């Protein structure tokens, strides 16, 4: 089973807030790969749970690591990293 990860900096001015977390989870749920998200120096949570992602408390400037595992792990990681880099489409 393939597993890939990437570390990204949160650049959205409001951090990984409720709407951004919801956008992230909705995208993650489109893939069969499992998704975990960690705030560097903090906890690791299920990337397919809005509440869990919100509990990370990731703010502007924080680094997060996204790890995906499964048959479409690379596609999932590419889509999720793009979403983060695009500041969650400004939500």
Protein Blocks (a to p, Z undefined) as FASTA:
>chain_A
ZZdddddddfbfnljafklmmmmmmmmmmpmbdcddddehiacddfkbfklmmmnopaeh
iacddddedjklmmmmmmmmmmmmnonnoZZ
